[in-house]
Amino acid sequence: MAMKIKFTFKKQSRSTGLAGIGEGSPNTDIKLCGVEIGMIFINDGAFNSDGKGWGVRVEGNNPNYPQENCPWKWVQFKPRFATEPEARQWVQAHAEGIFDILFEEYKTLVQK
């Protein structure tokens, strides 16, 4: 039987005071078994022409770009989304593919 991967999400708190003036929407942490493994982020200054600025990145292994000094790197996915809930839906729909590229340490969190 195949393993069911389910990610959870936690919205980061928004900065207050002067720090929050220029801040757009807060990012959302992507978690696996309670451990933060990535984020859904808004790139406020880089919306595509179609108004999509939300993206997804995870801490992963990318065999095409090995890192000598660090065992993991940020892996950012190409799709962009108009809203944060759309990005969450995409993460859940592509959970197995995302799990496959995660940093090896995170894969041990899930019991087979």
URSUL-V289174 format. One record per pair of residues at least 6 apart in sequence whose ideal C-beta (glycine too) atoms are under 7 Angstrom apart, sorted by the first residue. I is the first residue (numbers start at 1). GAP is how many residues later the second one is. D is the distance in whole Angstrom. If there is no record, write none. Layout:
# URSUL-V289174
i,gap,d
I,GAP,D
I,GAP,D
This chain:
# URSUL-V289174
i,gap,d
3,107,6
3,109,6
5,90,4
5,91,6
5,94,5
5,105,7
6,89,7
7,23,5
7,24,7
7,25,6
7,84,6
7,85,6
7,88,6
8,23,5
9,19,5
9,20,7
9,21,6
9,22,7
9,79,6
10,18,7
10,19,5
10,21,6
11,15,6
11,17,5
12,14,4
12,15,5
12,16,7
12,17,6
13,13,6
14,6,6
14,9,7
14,12,5
15,8,5
24,18,5
24,20,4
25,17,5
25,59,7
27,12,5
27,13,6
27,14,5
27,15,7
28,11,6
28,12,4
28,56,6
29,7,5
29,10,6
30,7,6
30,8,4
30,9,6
30,10,6
30,28,7
30,61,6
31,6,7
32,74,6
32,77,6
32,78,7
33,76,4
33,77,6
35,71,7
35,74,6
37,21,6
37,22,6
37,65,6
37,69,5
38,18,7
38,19,6
38,20,3
38,21,6
39,18,6
40,14,6
40,16,6
40,44,6
40,47,4
40,48,7
41,14,6
41,16,7
42,11,6
42,12,6
43,10,5
43,12,6
44,9,7
46,7,6
47,6,4
48,32,6
51,31,6
52,28,4
52,29,6
52,30,5
53,27,6
54,26,6
54,27,4
54,29,7
54,30,6
54,33,5
55,21,6
55,22,7
55,25,6
56,21,5
56,31,6
56,34,7
56,35,6
57,17,5
57,18,6
57,19,4
58,17,6
58,40,6
58,44,6
59,13,5
59,15,7
59,44,5
60,12,6
60,13,7
60,15,4
60,41,4
60,42,5
60,43,6
61,11,6
61,40,6
61,42,6
61,43,7
62,11,6
62,13,5
62,39,7
65,8,7
67,6,5
71,32,7
72,31,4
75,26,6
79,11,6
81,6,4
81,9,7
91,7,7
